[in-house]
Amino acid sequence: MTESPENIRVLVPLAPGAEELEAVTIIDLLRRAGFTVVVAGLDDGPVQCSRGVVIMPDQSLAQVLNEDFDLIVLPGGLPGADHLRDDSRVQSLLLRQSDAGRLVGAICAAPKALASAGLLSGRRATAYTGALDESGTPSTGAAVEVDAGVVTGRGPGVAMDFALTLIEQLAGVEARARVEGPLLR
């Protein structure tokens, strides 16, 4: 990608009950890559995550509904992923993103929101065990899957691999290496 990292815009919708390990890892690594990351709570104010950690979003989702992003990425966790799946604004954003040919991602239980929007049909996807059962979408069980503009991750244990894959998809292998090296993995 020829675009400079600070011109790459990422939206991370944050719902109550989100998996904080995934949310913070995604936000942190994408910001380390130099991307503009907007964390948007489904409502105004702080968001209490699944393990009790409280995250203060940058904005509310209502404030960014008409903005364009290079990536929309959904952290998992329960009931956070259910809130993302059931929020008509999130579903609309995902469809608009996909229709524009821009990247979407989801990890852990959040691929259920992608399935609900019809974005996993005919694509390889992975998710937390059982998270896609309701939708009838098969999960490959792989750590991370990339298929036709959709990136999915299995769960909290692969959050770093997932975020690094997102960096690579947006800005290339050099950008990934630049972020991954100092992490001393």
N, C-alpha and C positions, 0 to 999 in steps of 0.2 A: 504494500500500500504506500502511495507517495504522500499521503496526507501526514502532517506532523501530529504526534500523539495528542497534543493539547486540543487539536481540532476534532478528535474522536470523542463523541458524546455517548455516555452510557446511562441508562435508567435502571435503577434497582428499586422496584416496588417493595415496600416492607409492610408486612401484615402482622397483627398481633399473633404470637405463637410461632413466629419464624424461628428457624434454627440459627442461633447466633453465631456459632462457629462458621457456618457457611456464609452467612451475610457479611460478617466482618472480614473473612478471608477474601471473598470476592471484592468487596469495596477496597480493602487495603492493597491487594495486588494490582488491581486495575488502576488505582491512583499511583502506585509505584511506577507503572508503565507510562505515566504522564497523561492519562486520559482524564477528561472531565466526567466525573461520576456524580450523578444526581441521585441521592437516596430520597425516595418519596414515600411517606407513610400513607396508608389508605385513608387515614383521617389526620386531622391536625394533632400536633403534640407528640410526646414520646411514645415509643412502641415497646411493650414488654414482650420479650422473646420467650421461647419455650422453656428455657432453664432459668428464667427470672432476670436475665440481663436486660437492662433498659437502654435502648438506642434512640437518640434524638435525630430524626430525619432532617435533611436539608430543607425540604418543602413538603407540602401535602400533594397527593396525586392530582387533586383538582387543579393545582397550579401549573401542571406540566402536560395536561391532556392534549394540548394543541401543538406541542413541540415535537420535533423529529429527533431520533436517536439512531446511532449506528448499531447499537445493541440494546435490547431489553433482556435483562437476566433476572430470574426468579430464584431466591433462596428457598429451600424446602422447610421442613419442620411441620409439626402439627400442633395446633390447628391452622398454622399460617398458610400452608399450601391449599387447604380447603377454602380459606378466605380469598386467596388469589383466584382460585378456580371459580368461585361463586360471585366474584365482583365483575359486574358487566363492563365497567370502565377498563379493567385489566384485560378482559377478553377482547374488547374493541381495539385496544392498543396493540395486542398481540396480532390480531388479524390485519390491522393497518401496516404493522411492521413487516409481516410476511408478504403481504400484497406488494409492498414496495421493494421486496427483494433484500431486505436488511436482516441481519442476524438476530436470532432469539436463542435464549439459553435457559435451562432450568435444571436444578439439582435436587436429589433426594426424593421427596414426595411431590415437589413442584411440577415435574413433568405431567402430572394429572391436569394442571391448568392448560398446558399445551395440547394435551389430548382432547380436553373439553372444547378447545377452539378449533379442533380438527387438524392441528398442525403436525401430528405424528403419523397421520395416515400414510401408509406406504413408505415410511422412513424407519431406519434403525434407531432405537432409543434405549436408554437405560434409566433405571430409577431405583429407589429404595424397594426392597423386597415387598411385594404386594401392593405398592402404590398405584400401579396401573391396572390392577385386576378388574376394578369396577368399569373401566373404560374399554376393556377387551383388547387393549394395546399390548402386544408382547414386549417384554423387557429382555435385552440381550444379557444382562448381568455384568457387562463390561464396566470398567471403571469410568470411562468417558466415551461417548459416541459423538461423532460429527457426521451429519448427513444432510446435505442440501440446505444449508443455512440454519440448521437447528443443531445446537450443542446440548447434550444432556449428560448429567453426572449421577453416579450411583448413590452417594451419601456423604456424610460429614468426613469420613476418612479419606476421601479423594477430593476434598474441597480445593486444596492447593493445585492438584493436577488439573482440575476443572478450570480454575481461574487462569492458570498458565495457558491452557488450550484456548481460552477465550482471547487472551492477549495475542497468541499466535494467529488466530483467525482474523483478528482485526488489524494487526500491524506486522505480522511476519515472524519468522523464526529468530531473527536477530533481536527483535524487541522482547520476545520470550526469554532468550538467553540473557539479555541485559537485566531482566528482573530476577530470573531464576538464580543466576550466579551468586549474588550476595546473600541469598537465602541459605547457602551452605547445605543444600539437600544431599 
